[in-house]
Amino acid sequence: MTQDQIILFTLFGLVFAALISGRWRYDLVAFTALIAGVLAGVVPAKTAFAGFGHPATLVVALVLVVSAGLTRAGVVMLITRTFVDTGRGLAAHITMMGAVGGILSAFMNNVAALALLMPVDVASARKAGRAPGLSLMPLSFATILGGMVTLIGTPPNIIIATIREDALGQSFRMFDFAPVGGVVAIAGLLFVALVGWRLIPKREDEGAVRDTAAYVAELSVPKDSKLVGKTMGDLYDEADKAGVALMALIRGDKRRYGAARAETIAGGDVILVEAEAEPLDEFRAALKLDFADHRRKHYLEAEKAGFTMVEAVVRTDARIRGKTVEAVGLIWRHRTALMGISRRGHRIKGPLGKAKIRAGDILLLLAPSETADEVVDWLGCLPLAERGLALTKQNHTWPAIAIFAVAVLAASLGLVDLPIALGAVVIGYVVTRVLPLAEIYDHIEWPVIVLLGSMIPLGAALEGSGGTELIARGLVALTAGAPAWVALLVLMVVTMTLSDVLNNTATAIVAAPVGIAMAKALGASPDPFLMAVAVAASSAFLTPIGHKNNMLILGPGGYEFGDYWRMGLPLEILVIAVALPTILLVWPL
């Protein structure tokens, strides 16, 4: 290996290790690696930031804005309310929700598709008296599968199309992914609906009608409370009636877990409780308890003047992830108080206000009714209750569909390039007032843009140094003497494995050039290898960290890290079994 190759392989190894650890945000990791590559002399300074102007980066940003426009115009609401019936049986419900999720994610960002359907799914679980975990994982997997069908369905497809254009002079078109991605998506959806959901581990409380989460909350006893002078035993009786679990009595810096029933309650004491959202609020209101932080008291007194409880799940790229509610200034910025945190049954140490929020946590917030949605968006979270129609511009539904359909048709026929078509859609949505101009940049996931802009030059440097060719020769040597389709199989398995532990965007940037190099080494067409990478990079079903959608359902579904592979492993095997012969049929070697 050359010195440049050694440096680049080291950089990529460090990037992969940092992404797998999850200690740092992926955009920071990628940008740091880019700057390190420039300083080390392996990435030319003149092209260091070319990735930010790359067509793939622009298309991803535009797709996110277009997705927001379709949502605001009521298009998604029209589809879900037409086809989704929360009264269906579980298997039928999973089938219909999976079909709707798959179709939506083929034409919009699959994270956005899940965000819109998750509240519907949770509401149907509550209505049917079953655990949300039985249907949320199938829904997440369905939205991931649906993204394989079109060019704009998922970032890996966009990246692979632009890499093909750079290498071969022509990009994949809008529906070139459909023959393979469509067959894989249908097979995957059938498996998820008929068999997959039965493989999800059952919890002991699965049969109970439960809320999305049991929250840990801190309630303080006012000095004039009727509880002052009473014992914890008296409070235990009240808590049992309300369905609230008492966890500890906090007095000063001391926490008495499993506090003795004979302990006398004093003014200023803090009661640590665990309960679902409604019982928690009823218990607090009935006993006239405050929050532990006295600064929040005046917000509680204003509840009747238009405050509401909001449940929100923390995204992987949320503003509040890794921070505390005090650090982000939730109270003074947005007049919103943290009522409780749910962390899938794990104990939260220390005061809630100082607890660092993790991805997958569910927050119970008390927010002003008129700004509750904005607060959730500002935090970077997703609501677990259906949003109302106040902000949905239903009179723009069909114009929004028409603008989007014309752009997709024009791009599919090759009349205009995809970035131009999507840019025209954004302009159309602004002109027709579907999207306010001031909100456009709010809908772009900037961490994803920074990741793309940073990884593309690194990937180009690896390819330019001969690094991707070196990897390709190694994989080809591994399958020496075997038919070419075996090399295709090995590429899929390696890519799929990487995607389960890395960001799928980063996986596609690395694996697509390797696929092209393998094709050249074998004297085969690069297209089947690129299609194999496209399918494999999107098949992140084994872990919650492989795809954002899997992380989003972790808390609301009550899942553990090891739950995903039970349905995910047979699904990945099925994807390979279906995709490989379909690729060879549609895109011959």
Secondary structure, DSSP 4 states (H G I P E B T S, - for coil): --HHHHHHHHHHHHHHHHHHH-SS-HHHHHHHHHHHHHHTTSS-GGGTTGGGGSHHHHHHHHHHHHHHHHHHTTHHHHHHHHH--TTS-HHHHHHHHHHHHHHHHHHS-HHHHHHHHHHHHHHHHHHHTS-THHHHHHHHHHHHHHTTSSTTSSHHHHHHHHHHHHHHS----TTTTHHHHHHHHHHHHHHHHHTGGGGSPPPTTTTS---S-PEEEEEE--TT-TTTT-BHHHHHHHHHHHT-EEEEEEETTEEEET--TTPBP-TT-EEEEEE-HHHHHHHHHHTT-EESSGGGHHHHTTGGGTEEEEEEEEPTT-TTTTS-TTTTTHHHHHS-EEEEEE-TTPPPPS-GGGPPP-TT-EEEEEEEGGGHHHHHHHHTEEESS---STT--GGGHHHHHHHHHHHHHHHHTTSS-HHHHHHHHHHHHHHTTSS-GGGGGGGS-HHHHHHHHHHHHHHHHHHHTTHHHHHHHHHHHHTTTS-HHHHHHHHHHHHHHHHHHS-HHHHHHHHHHHHHHHHHHHT--HHHHHHHHHHHHT---SSTTSSHHHHHTTTTTT--GGGHHHHHHHHHHHHHHHHHHHHHHHS--
